Amino acid sequence: MNAPRLTARRLLVQGIVQGVGFRPFVYREAVRLGLTGWVRNGPSGVEILASGPDTALDVFLTALRDLAPSAARIDAILCESAAPPDTTGFRIETSDRDGIATTSILPDLATCPDCQRELRDPANRRHRYPFINCTHCGPRYSILHRLPYDRPHTTMRTFTLCPDCRREYEDPSDRRFHAQPNACPACGPHLALWDRQGRTLATRDDALLEAAAALRQGAIVAVKGIGGFHLMADASNEVATMTLRERKHRAEKPFAVMMADPAMIRRYAHLSKPEQAALESSSAPIVLLTKKARSKTPHLARLIAPEQSTLGVLLPYAPVHHLLMDELNTPLIATSGNLSDEPICTDEHEALERLGGIADFFLVHNRPIAHPVDDSILRFAGGQPLFLRLARGLTPLTLPRPLHTGTGPILAVGPHMKSTFTLATPEHLVVSPHIGDLETVPAWTSFERNLETLEGLYALAPTRLACDRHPDYAATRYALRRDPEAIAVQHHHAHIAAVMAEHGLSGPVIGLALDGTGYGDDGTIWGGEVLRVERADCQRLAHLRTFPLPGGDTAAREPRRCALGLLHDIDRPGALPPEAFTKREVTVLRQAMERGINTTRTSSAGRLFDAVASLLGLAHLSTFEGQAAMRLQSSAEYDHRPPMCYRFARRAGRGREPAVLDWQPAITALLADRDAGESVSRLANAFHQALADALADATALAPDLPVVLAGGCFQNVLLLERTIAALQARGRTVVRPARLPPNDGAVSVGQAVVAGWRLHA
C-alpha cells in the first residue's frame, strides 16, 4: 500500500493571535496530527509552515479556525503551497521582527479562572501573588513597547525569569508558555504602600493588608492596577464618598462600584444573564445596571450615583483587586485615578503629584505601565450591548478597512470630546483607547503619547490626515499642522460613516445623527440631523427646528438657558420654572437673544433634552455632561403606562433646503399638561416617545433605505429602544452601533472612512 503523499502549506493567521497562547495551541495540534514544520510570531500575525498528508493538513486548518484559544480572534487565514521543511518534528521558532506590523494588538485581559484558583491556593507558589497571569489573562497593550509581542518588547524586560518561571515559559505544554508578563514572587514585580509623601509604609503582602485596613477605616487609597490608578473607597461609607467627591472635584457624576461577584451585585442591582456574561468576560468592563429599590437593598452611600436609575458595576479584573475584595468583602468605589477631565495616572511618582490632594495612601507596584488604559463602559439596550467607552479589554480595536477607502495609511484625529483617533493601515482600522476631552494639558499630552505609540507599533507614517470641520478643535489644529491639506469631515457625516464601516455598508443609507454639538456645513451648531449618506456624499434631508442658545457654549452647562432659548423662540418666556432665573436675568438674556449678542442657534437634540429637563424642573444647572438628559431618562423610566401622544410637525423645506422637524406642538402640549399637574415622569415619558416617532416619520424622506442610528443621544437607552421600535413598526431596516460607541468615541473611525472614500473617488 502506498504511503500518503506529503505536501506543505505556508499559513498566515491574522487577527488577535499574539499573546493569547496561539503558538502553543498550534504546536499541540500539529504534534497531535503528526505534522512537521514550525510556527512563529510575525509582524502581520502568526506564521506557520506545516507539512504532512493532505487530509491531516485539512484537519489542521479546520482546527485553527474552530478550536483557537478563547481570547483569540481570527480575521483571516492566508494559505499557499510551499516546499516541505528540511527538518523533523514541529517546533516554535523565534519571532520574525522584519516587515511592517499589521497584526492586531491584544487588549489587556482580566484574570482568568485558573489564575484566580492559584491565587487563592495556599499550596501554590503564586499564592496571593498580585501579578499572577498566563497566556489567557493579564496585561498586554498596557505593557507593550513594540511588535511583535515578545517579552523584550514589554515593560517586563527588566524582570529576569527565575528557573521555575523559565521552565514554564519555555514548555509548549504549559499554560504559561511564552506568557510575556510571566513572573512569581521570586522574580517579578511587587507591591508597596506609600503615604502622601511617598514614604514606604509596607511592602509585598503586608502592603495589601494595610491598604485593605485603611479602606475599612474610611480612607481613600490610590491603587495602581493594569492600565493606571483607581481611587478606591468603601462604597457604603457616606463620609468617605463625600470626601472623595470634594477632593476629586466631582460633584454629582456617578462613581463606578467594584463588587466581589454576581451574588454581591444582585443585592444592589438587577442582573441579567447577558449582563453577567459581559461582567465576567475577559474584557471585564463597567456595566450599567438598573438599581434595585433602595428600601430593598443593603446600604450604599447615597452619593454613589445620585438621582440615577442605574449603577455602574465592575468585577475585580486584576489580581490585586481580587485580593482586596477577598479581604474586605464589601463594595468599593473604583473611579479613575485623576482629577475630573484629566487622563488617568499611570506612574506612581506622577500619582503622588496629581493625586496627593485626593488619596490618603498609595498602593503601588514596580511594573511600569507603557500606555494608560481606562475602564471600558457598556450597558444593554434591546438585549444587545451598547458601548459607551472603549478602553481596557476592548482597545486598541481592529476593524477591517472598508472597501473603496484607498490603500494609503490615513490618520484620523477625531473630535474634541471623548477623544479617540483611528489609524487606517492598508488592511485595518485601528481605533485607539479612549483618551478623554482635550481640554487640559495632561489630556493633550496623553493624546500625543498614544498617537506616537500606535504609529510606532505599526511602523507607519500616515500619508494623509483627517479631522473635524470645527476650526477651533485642538485635534483639528494638530491635523492641519501635520497636513495642511488635511481632509475635514463634517461631524455627523462621520458619526453615520462609523456605523456604516463596522457593518460593511457603503450606502446609500438614511442616517439619524443625534448629539449635543457638531459644527454644521452652514456654520451653525447641528445635532438633530436626518442625513442621506453614500460613501463620501452626505445630504442633509431634515433637522430638528433650531432655537437660540443664550451664552453659546455656556448653555451646554446650564439647561435653563436652553429652556429659555426654546421658549423665547415660541414667545412663551413666562413658561419657565420660576426658580430657574431671576426676572432680571431673564430680561438680560432675552435682550441678548433679540440682538444676537453671544447667541448661537442650534438644531441639537442634546440641547433639546436639556431644555425639556429644565422645563420639568429636573435640572437647571449641570455639573457633568449629559446630566440633565440622564435625569430626564431616569424620570421617564419610572412611568410604566403607555405614553401620552405628543407630536412633532414636519415642515417641508423651501427649494433645496432640508425639511424641519418642529418640536413646538409637542412642547406646547407638554407645558399644558405640566401646568395641569401631570406627573414629571409621565411628561418625560411622552417626550421620549414623541421624539422617537418624529425621527421614524422623517425617514419617509428616503423610504427604501436602511436607517443608521448614531450620536451621543442614542446612549439614552429609552430613546434608542423607542426609536428602533418606531422604525420597525414602519417596516424599516435599522442599523445601530455594535462594537463602537454611538458617541464621539467613534467619530475618528468615520473620519478615516470618509477620507478614504474621498481619496478613492
N, C-alpha and C positions, 0 to 999 in steps of 0.2 A: 504494500500500500504506500502511495506517495505521501511524503510529508507535506503539510500545508505550506503554501507559498508565503514567504516573509516579505513584507513591504514596510515602508517607513513613512511617517507623516510628521510634518512640522506644523505645530499649532501655536497660535497666539490668542490667549484668552484675555479679553478686555472687560473692564468694569471695575468693581471693588473686589480685587483679588489679591491684594498685598496687605499683610498684617492680619489676616483672618484665618491662618492655618491652611491656606490653599495649597502650598507646595507639599507639605507632608500628606495632605489628602491625595494629591496627585501621585505622590510616591507610593502610598499604600495601595491605591487602585492599580497602578502599573505593576507592582510586585505581585499582587493577587492574580493578575491576568497573565503573568509571565512575560511582560514586555521588557525590552531593553531600551536604554536611552538616558535622557536627563530632563530636568525641569529647573528653571531659574527665574528670578525676577528680572524684568527688563523695563526700560523707560516707558513702554507702551502697554505693559501688562505682564502676564505670566507666559513665558516662552517654554514650549515643550517639544522635544524630539522623541518620538516613540516608534519602536519597531516591533513587529510581530505579525501573526496571521491577520488577514483582513477582518475575520469575524471577531477576533479579540480587540482589534483597534476600533471596530464599530461599537462594541460594548463599552470600551474605554471612553469614547466620545459621548455616548449616552450618559455614562456615569458622571462625567464632568458637568453636564447640564442638570442632572436630576438629583445628584447626591452631594452637591457642594456644601461647605460649611454654612451655617445659618446666617452668619454676618456677611457672607459674600453676596455680590450682585453681579451676575454675568450679563453684559450688554451684547457681546458678540464673541464667537469663536471662529477665527480665520484658519483655514486648513489648506495645506498644499502638499504635494508629494515631495519626498526628499530621499537622499541616499541613506541607506541604513548606517547607524553609528558604528564606528570601528571600536566596539567595546562590548563587554558582557555586563549583565545586570542593569539596574536602574539606579541613578544617583541624583542628588540635589547639588547643583553647581552654584558657584559664586555668582552674584548678581552681575548683570551686564549694565555698565554705567554709561555706555555710549548712546548717542541719539537724543532726540527731542522727547521730553517726557510728555506722554499723553494719557497715562493710566489715571484712573480715578483715585483720589486721595481719601483714605478711610477716616471717617469721623471718630471721635472718642467713644468708647463703648462702656456701658455700665457693668459693674462687677457681676460675673456670671454665677449661676448656682453652684458649680463645682468649687470656685474660689471662695464663695461665701461659706460653704461647708468646711473647707480647710481653715478658713479664718477663725472659725468657732471650735475647731478640733484641738483640744489640749495636746494630743499626741502628734500633731503635725508640726513640722519645723517652721511653718509660717503662721502658727497660732498667734492671733492678734497683731499680725504684721500689716500696717496700714497702707502698704504699697503692693499687695498681692495682686497678681494678674496672670493671664495666659494668652494664648492666641485667640481666645474667644472674648476677651474683655481687656479693659484698661485704656490708658491714654494712647492716642495715635497722632492726629493732626496737631494737638497742642504741644507735642514734644518734637515734631518733625522739622528739621532744618532744610533737607533737600531730598529729592527722589534719586534712586529707588529707596523704598522704606527698609533700611538696614540700620542696625544699632549705631555704627559710626556716624550716621546722618541724623541722630537724635540727641536730645539733651541727656540721654543715659550714657553717652560715650565716655563720661568721666568716671563711671562706676564699673570697676573691673569685676567680672564674674568670679565668684568663688568656685572651687572644684565641683561642689554639688550642683550649683546653678549651671555651670559649664556643661556638665553631663546632660542635664535636661535640655539645654539649648541646642546641643549637637545630636540628640537622639530623635530620629524621624518618627519614632513611635510614641514620643512623649507629647503631652498636651502643651508643653512649653517650648517645643522645637521652634527655634528662631522667633520666639516671642521677644521682641526687641526691648521692652521695658522689664524683662525678667530680672528679679532680684530677690533677696531674702534679708533677714536681719543682720547676717554676717557681712554682706557685701553691698547692700543697697541704701537708698535714702532713709532718713529717719526724721522723726518729729521733734519739735522743741516748742515750749510755751514761753512767750515773751510778755513783759509788761509794756506799758506805753513808751518807755524809754529804750526799748529794745534789749533789756536785760533778760538773760535766760533764767527762768524760774524752775524749769524741769525739762527733761529730755525723754525721748522714746515713749514707752507706755505710761510712765508717770506723767508726761506732758498731757496725754489724752485724758487720764483720770482726773487731773487737776482742772483741765478745761471743762470737763463734764460737771465737776463740783461747782465751778464758777457759774455755769449756766443754771444749775439747780438753785443757786443763791440769787439769781436775778441779774447777773452780769451780761454784758454784750461781748461776744467773742468773735473776732475775725478769723475765719477758718480757711486756710489755703487748701483748695481741692485740686481738681484736674485742670480746669481751664482758667482758674482765678480764685478770688476770695469770695466767700459768703460772709455776710454779717448775720450771726445767729443769736437767738434769744429764746427764752421759754415762752411759747405761744399762749400759755394760759396765764401769764403774769402781766397784769394790767400796767403796772408801773414800768416794767422793762419795755413793754410795747410802746408806751407813750414816750419814754426816754429815747428809744431808737428813732421814733418819728421826729422828735425835736432835734436830735443830733444830726440826722441824715437829711433834714430839711425836706421831708416827705410828708406833707400834712395829711393827706387822705388816700393817696393811691394805694391799692391793696398790696399786702405782703403775701408772698408765697409761703406755704407751710409744708415742712417735711414731716412725713409720718412714717412709722416703722413698717407698716404692712397694710394690706387691704382691710383687714379686720379693724384696725385703728381708724382708717379712713371712713368706714361705714358708720362709725359713731357720730361723725360730723357732717357727712355729705352723702348724697345718693351716688351709687357707683354701678354703672352697667358693665357687662362683660367686655364690650369694645373699649371702654374707658380703662378698665383694669388691664387689659392687654397692652394698651398704649403705655400705661404707667410702668408695667413690668418689662417692656421691650428693651432692647439693647441701647436705644436712644434715650430712654428714661426722661421724657420731657415733663415740664409742668403741665398739668391738665386742669382746665377749669371745670369744676363740678358744681352741681346745684346744691346749695346749702340745705341742710335739714332745719326744721323749725328750732329756734334756739331753746325753747322750753323742753325739747325732747333730746337735747344733746348734752354731753359733758361741757365743761366750761372752756371756751376760748376767749381771749381778750377781745373786747368789743371793737377795738381799733384795728384788728387784723384786716378786715375788708368792710369798712363802714358803708352802710346803705347799699350793699351789693347783694344780688341774689346768688352769686357764685363765689366759690372759694378755690384759689389756685393751690393745687396739691402736687407734691412730688415725693417719690420714694427715694431712699438712700441709693446713690449710684456709684459712689467711691467707697473704698474700704474704710476710710476714716469716718464717713457718715454712718456706716453700719455699726462701727464700734461705739460712736457717740449715742446712737439710738438704743443700742443694747444696754448701755449704762443708765440712760435716763428714762426710756420707755414713756416719753411724753412728746407731743407735737412741738416742733421747733420752728420758729421763723427762720427762713433761709432766703434772704434777699441779697441781691447783688452787692458785692463789696465796692461801693463807690458812693460819691455824693450824687444827688439827683442830676440827671442829664450828662454825667461823665461816664467814660468807659470803665469796665471792671478792672480792678487792680490785679496784677499777676505776680509782682515781685514783693518779697517781704519788707525790704527796705523802703520801697515806694509806698507800701501799705502803711508803714509807720508814719510817713509824712502825710499821706492823703486821708487816712482813716484814724489817725491818732486822736482826733477830736470826737470820734464816734465810738470806737471799740475800747473796752476796758482791758482786754487781753488779746493776744495774737497766737493762734495755734498754727505754726508754720512748718515747712519742711525744706530740705535742701535739694529737691529735684527741680531744676529750672523749668519754667513754662515758656515755650518758644512763642506761642500765639495765644492771646486772650480769647476765651470762648465762653459766652454767657449761656444761661439755660434756655432751651427751646420752650415754646409755649404753644399749646393747641387746645381746642375744645371740639366737641362733636356737634354737628348740625345735620339733621336728616339722617342720622346713623352713620355719617361719614366724617372723618377727621377734617378739621378746619384749622390750618396752621396760622398762628398769629405772629410767631417769631421763629425764624430758622437759625439755629445756633448749634450748641453742643449736641452731638449724637446724630445730627442731620446735615451738617455742613463741614467742609465745602460740599455743595450739592452739584452733582454732574448730571446734565441732561443732554440727550442727543441734539446736535445742532440741526435746526430745521432745514429742509431743502430750500434751494433758491436764496440762500443768505450769504453767498460768496464763500471764498476759501481762505482769505487772509485773516490773520488774527485781529480782533477788534476788542478794545477795552471800553465798556460802558460804565460810567462812573456813578450812575444812579441819581437819586434825588437829594434833598437836604435833610428830610426827616426819615427816621427808620432806615438809615443809610446801609446799603449793600452795594457792591459792584459786581459786574459779571465780565469774565474773561472768555471771549469766544475763540477757542482754539480751532484748528481746521476741522475737528470732528465733534467737539463738545461745547456746551455752555457750562462754564464752571462758576457757580454762584458763591460769593464769599459768605462767611458768617455775618450775622447781624452786628453792626458797628454802633448804631445809635444815631442821635441827632447831631449834626455837625455844627453845634452851637458854641463849643468850647475848644480851647487849645488842646486839652488831652484827647478829645474826640477826634480832632483833625489829625493829631499825631498817630492815633490808632488807625485811622483810615489809611494814612501813608504807609505805616508799617505792614498792615495786612496786604496792601496792594503790592508792596515790594516783595512780600513773602510769596504770593501766588505767582507773580510774574517770574520770580526766581525759581520756584519749584518746577514750573513748566518751561523754563528757559525760553520764554517768548517775549519779543519786543513788539507790541501791537503796532500795526501799520496805520490804523485809524482809531479815533476815539469817538464816542457817542455820549450825549449829555442831555439834560433837560433844557427846555427853551427859556426857563426863567433866568434872566441875565444876572441876577444877584445871588444865586445859589453858589456856595463855596465850591461845590463839585463842578459846576458849570465853568466857573472861572479857572479852576485847575485844568479842566479838559482843554480849554482854549489856549492856555499857556503851553500845553504839550503839543497841541494840534490846532493851529489857527483855523483850520477848515473842519473842525470837529462837527459831527453831524448832530444837529439839535432835533430832538424828537418831542412832540407835544405830549404832555404828561399823561393824559387819559388815553391817547393812542397807545402809549407804552403799556399802560395797565391792561388793555384788551389784548395787545400782542403777546404779553407774557403768558396769559392763559391759553391763547391760541398755540403758542410754542410748546407748552407742556402736553397739549392734546394733539399735536401734529397737524394743526389746521393752518391753511394759508388764506382762507376766506373765499368768497365774502361771508361775513357774519354781521349780525347786528349786536353791538356791544352796549351794555348798560354800565357806565362808569360813574360810581357814586363815592365821593370822598369829601374831605374838608377844604382842600385848596389845590389848585393846579393852574399854572399860567396858561391862559387861553390864547388862541390864534388872534383874537381881536384885542388883546392887551388887558382884558378883564379877568376876574378870578372865576374859573369854571369849577364844577364839582357835582353837577347833576346832569349827566350827558347821555344822550342816545346817539350812538355813532354807527356808521356803516364802514367796516374795515375790510379791506382786501389788500393784504401784504402792506406795501408802503403807502397805500392810498387810504385816507381817512376823511370821511364826510360827516359833518355834524347834522343829523336829521332833526333833532329836537333837544330841548334842555328845560330844566326847571325855570320857572319865572324868576327873574333876577330881583334882588332887593338891595338897598343900601346898607353898608356896614359903617356906622359912625366910629371913627378911630382906627379904621383899617385893621391891621394885624391885632390890635388890642381886643377887637371883638371876638377873636378866637379864644381869648381867655375870660371873656365876660359875656355869657349867654344873654344877659339882659340887654346888651347893645344890639345883638341880633334880633331880639324880640322887638326892640324899639324901632329898628330899621324896617322890619316886616310890617309893623303897624303903621309906621309913617307912610309906607308905600300904598296902603289902602285907607289912609286917613282915619285911623282908629287909635290915636295915641292914648286915649282915655282907657283903653282896654288893658293897659299894662298893670300888672300887680303893683299896688301902691308901695310896697316895701322895696321894689327894685331900684328906684331912683328918688331923689328929692325933686320937687317941682322945678327948682332952679336948674338942676342937671338936665331934666327933660327939655326945658326951653333952650338951653345952650346947644345941646346935641341936635335938636330939630333945626335950629338955625344953621348949624354946620352942614347938615344934610341938604338943606334948601340951597345953600351957597356952594355946595360941592367942596367944602373945606375938609381935608383929611378924611375923605369918604370914598370908598370904592363900592362898586356894585358886584354882586356875585350870584351865580346860579348854584352855589354849593349846597348839596344835600346835608353835609355835616353841619353847616351853619343853620339850615332849616331845622334840623333836630335840636340844636342848641336853643333856637328861638322858641320852639314848642315847649321844651323843658322849662324855660323861664316863664312862659305864659301860664304854665300849670303850677308854678311855684316850686318846682323841684330843684332848680339850680339857677342862681343869678350870677354867680362867680364860679370859675373852675380853678382847681389847684393842680390839675393834670389834664393832659389831652384826652378828650373823649369822655370826661367825667359826666357832663350833662346828658349826653346821649345814653350812657350806661345807666344812669338813674331813670331815664325815660323808659328804656327797655325793661329794667327791673320792675318798674311800676306796672308796665303793661302785662308782664308775665303773671302778675297776681290776679288779673281778671280772666276768668275761665269761661265767660259767656261768649256767644257769638258776637263779634264786634259790630258796633253801630255802623251804618252805611254813610260814610263821608265820601265825597267825590272831588277829584281834581277836574278842571276843564282843560280841553286841549284846543289851542288856537292855532290855525294854520299860519305859517309864515308868509310874508309877502315876497313874491318873486322867488329868489333862491335862498331867502332867509329860512332858518330852521323853524320848526313848529315850537310852541311854548306849552309846557305843562304847568297850568296855572293852579297854584295851591289855594287861591283866595276863597273859593267856595268851601273847601274843607276847613280852613282856618276860621271862617265866619261861623260855620256850624259848631265847631269846637268851642269857640268863645261863648256862643249862646248856651250850649249845654253846660259849660263851666259855670256861667253866671246863674244857671238854673239849679245848681247844686249837685250836678252829676259827679261821680267819684273820679278822682285823678286817674286811677288805674283804668277805668272804663274809657276815659278820653285818650289816654296814651295808647291803649289797645286799638282804638278806632283809627288813630292817626297812622299807626304802622300799617294797618290793612289798606287805608286809603292810598298811601304811597305805593305799596306793592301793586295794587290794582292799576294805578296810574301808569306805572312803569310797564306792566304787562300790556295794557291797552296801547301804549306808544309803540310797541314792537309791530303793530299793524302797518306801520310805515314801510316795513320791509317784510311782508308776510311769509315768505318762503325760506327765510334764512335761519340758521341756528342762532340761539341767543347766548351770548357770553356775558357772564357777570364778573365784575372786578371793582376794586376800590375799597378803601378802608371802611366805608359804611356797611359793607357786607360782612364785617366782623360781628355785626349785630345779628345774632342767630335768628331772632324772631323775624327781622326784616328779610333775611336770606330765605328762610323756610317759607314765609308767606309769599315772597316773590316767585320762588320756584313753583309753589302750588298754583299761583295765579297763572303763570305761564303754561304749566302743564294742563290746566283746565281749558286753556285756549288751544291746546294741541301743539304747543311749541317744543322743540328740542332745546334743552338747557345744558350749557357747559359752564361748570363752576371751577374755581381753583382746586387742584388736587394735591400737588406736592409743594406748591408755592403759596405764600400768604396772599390774601386779597389786597392787603395794604401796600404801602410804599416799599416794603421789603422786596417786592417783585418788580419794581419799576426798571431796575437796571437790566433785567432779563429782556423786558420789552424793548428797551433802548437798543440792546445788542441785536435783537432780531430785526427791528425796523431798519436799523443802519445797514445790516446785511442785505435786506431786501432792496434797499435803495442802491447800494453798490452793485448788486447783481443786475438790477434793471439798467 
